[in-house]
Amino acid sequence: MSCQETASILTPLYVYCPNTTDRMKRSILTLALGALFLGGFAQKGPMISLDTESIDYGTIPQGGEPNRNFTVTNTGDAPLIISQCQGSCGCTVPKCDTAPIAPGATSVVNIRYDTNRVGAFTKTVTVSSNAVNAPSKVVNIHGIVEAGATPTATPVKETSPSAPVAAPEKK
């Protein structure tokens, strides 16, 4: 029995017969209410944001400038606390402030890479915090350290074949 036939039988009662437009309106209304409902459950608390997730040292000379930095921003609504900054090896040393970062405020993390190690490198720095969106963030660092100029060897004084030979030392 179709919706129209049911309506004619139950004339005194109101029978709703949805058409395509009504179904579309209901669908849009359902989606809008769902988005509003889910928006009410947005994450609250400290949230971390980095100005970069990759630092390129480029090509640098051996012993070149080892320091780089990146900025951490608290985009949440509670203080962000960085509990630890850790390099992937001993040649990458990050330094971060563990004081709470107020909502909307920033902090700078300094990185020092050992530029006496010649060759290409790819390392990571992991920032651990109380952020609700990402408790652990990783920043990749990479570059190439070129060997410095080879020092000129000190000339060795050649001895003349007619020069006297030193006597061996007595024990």
C-alpha positions as CSV (number, residue, x, y, z in Angstrom):
1,M,0.0,0.0,0.0
2,S,1.5,3.4,-1.0
3,C,1.6,6.4,1.2
4,Q,-1.1,8.1,-0.9
5,E,-3.5,5.1,-0.5
6,T,-2.9,5.1,3.3
7,A,-3.7,8.8,3.4
8,S,-7.0,8.4,1.6
9,I,-8.1,5.6,4.0
10,L,-7.1,7.5,7.1
11,T,-8.6,10.9,6.0
12,P,-9.3,12.2,9.5
13,L,-5.8,11.5,10.6
14,Y,-2.7,13.3,9.3
15,V,-0.4,10.9,7.4
16,Y,3.0,12.2,6.6
17,C,4.1,11.2,3.1
18,P,7.7,12.3,2.6
19,N,8.8,13.2,-0.9
20,T,12.4,13.6,-2.1
21,T,12.7,17.2,-1.0
22,D,11.5,16.3,2.5
23,R,14.0,13.4,2.8
24,M,16.8,15.7,1.7
25,K,15.8,18.4,4.3
26,R,15.7,15.7,7.0
27,S,19.1,14.4,6.0
28,I,20.6,17.9,6.1
29,L,19.0,18.6,9.4
30,T,20.3,15.3,10.8
31,L,23.8,16.1,9.6
32,A,23.7,19.6,11.0
33,L,22.5,18.4,14.4
34,G,25.1,15.7,14.4
35,A,27.9,18.2,13.7
36,L,26.6,20.5,16.4
37,F,26.5,17.6,18.9
38,L,30.0,16.4,18.0
39,G,31.3,20.0,18.2
40,G,30.2,20.1,21.8
41,F,32.8,17.3,22.5
42,A,35.7,19.1,21.0
43,Q,39.0,18.4,22.9
44,K,39.6,20.6,25.9
45,G,43.0,21.1,27.5
46,P,46.5,21.8,26.3
47,M,47.2,21.3,22.6
48,I,50.5,21.4,20.9
49,S,51.4,22.9,17.6
50,L,54.9,23.2,16.0
51,D,56.0,25.8,13.5
52,T,57.8,23.1,11.5
53,E,58.1,19.3,11.7
54,S,61.3,19.2,9.5
55,I,64.5,21.2,9.8
56,D,66.9,21.2,6.9
57,Y,70.5,22.0,7.8
58,G,71.4,22.1,4.1
59,T,75.0,21.5,3.2
60,I,77.3,22.8,5.9
61,P,81.1,22.7,6.4
62,Q,82.6,20.4,9.0
63,G,82.5,22.3,12.3
64,G,79.9,24.7,10.9
65,E,77.0,26.3,12.9
66,P,75.4,23.4,14.8
67,N,72.4,25.2,16.3
68,R,68.8,25.4,14.9
69,N,65.5,25.9,16.7
70,F,61.7,25.5,16.3
71,T,58.7,27.0,18.1
72,V,56.1,25.2,20.1
73,T,52.7,26.9,20.5
74,N,50.0,26.0,23.0
75,T,46.8,26.2,20.9
76,G,44.6,24.7,23.8
77,D,42.9,26.2,26.7
78,A,45.0,24.9,29.5
79,P,48.8,25.1,30.3
80,L,51.0,23.0,28.1
81,I,53.9,21.3,29.9
82,I,56.8,19.8,27.9
83,S,58.0,16.9,30.0
84,Q,60.9,15.9,27.8
85,C,62.8,16.7,24.6
86,Q,65.0,13.8,23.3
87,G,67.3,13.4,20.4
88,S,67.5,10.1,18.5
89,C,71.3,9.8,19.3
90,G,74.0,11.5,21.2
91,C,75.0,13.7,18.3
92,T,71.6,15.5,18.4
93,V,71.0,17.4,21.6
94,P,67.7,19.3,22.0
95,K,67.2,21.8,24.8
96,C,63.6,22.8,25.9
97,D,62.0,24.8,28.7
98,T,59.9,22.7,31.0
99,A,58.0,25.7,32.4
100,P,54.3,25.6,31.6
101,I,53.3,27.3,28.4
102,A,50.1,29.4,28.8
103,P,47.3,29.0,26.2
104,G,48.3,31.0,23.1
105,A,51.9,31.4,24.3
106,T,55.0,29.9,22.6
107,S,58.3,28.4,23.6
108,V,61.5,27.8,21.6
109,V,63.3,24.4,21.4
110,N,67.0,24.6,20.5
111,I,68.7,21.8,18.7
112,R,72.5,21.2,18.5
113,Y,73.8,18.7,16.0
114,D,77.5,17.6,16.1
115,T,78.7,19.1,12.8
116,N,82.1,17.5,13.2
117,R,80.6,14.2,11.9
118,V,81.1,14.3,8.1
119,G,78.4,13.0,5.7
120,A,74.7,13.0,5.3
121,F,72.5,12.7,8.4
122,T,68.9,12.3,9.3
123,K,67.9,12.4,12.9
124,T,64.8,13.1,15.0
125,V,63.9,15.1,18.1
126,T,60.9,13.9,20.1
127,V,58.9,16.4,22.2
128,S,56.8,14.8,24.9
129,S,54.1,16.8,26.7
130,N,50.7,16.7,28.3
131,A,48.9,17.8,25.1
132,V,45.6,16.1,24.4
133,N,45.9,16.3,20.7
134,A,49.4,14.8,20.4
135,P,51.3,13.8,23.6
136,S,54.4,13.1,21.5
137,K,55.5,15.1,18.4
138,V,58.6,14.3,16.2
139,V,60.7,16.8,14.4
140,N,63.0,15.5,11.7
141,I,66.4,17.1,11.1
142,H,68.6,16.4,8.1
143,G,71.5,17.7,6.1
144,I,75.0,17.1,4.8
145,V,78.2,17.9,6.6
146,E,81.1,18.4,4.1
147,A,84.6,17.6,5.1
148,G,86.8,20.6,5.8
149,A,89.9,21.3,3.8
150,T,92.6,18.8,4.5
151,P,95.4,20.5,6.5
152,T,98.6,20.8,4.6
153,A,101.2,18.4,5.9
154,T,104.2,19.9,7.7
155,P,107.2,19.4,5.4
156,V,109.6,16.9,6.7
157,K,113.2,18.0,6.7
158,E,115.1,15.7,4.5
159,T,118.5,14.7,5.8
160,S,121.5,14.8,3.6
161,P,123.1,11.5,2.9
162,S,126.4,12.9,4.2
163,A,124.9,14.1,7.4
164,P,126.1,12.4,10.6
165,V,123.8,9.7,12.0
166,A,122.9,10.1,15.6
167,A,124.3,7.5,17.9
168,P,121.8,5.1,19.4
169,E,120.8,5.9,23.0
170,K,122.3,3.8,25.8
171,K,120.0,2.1,28.1
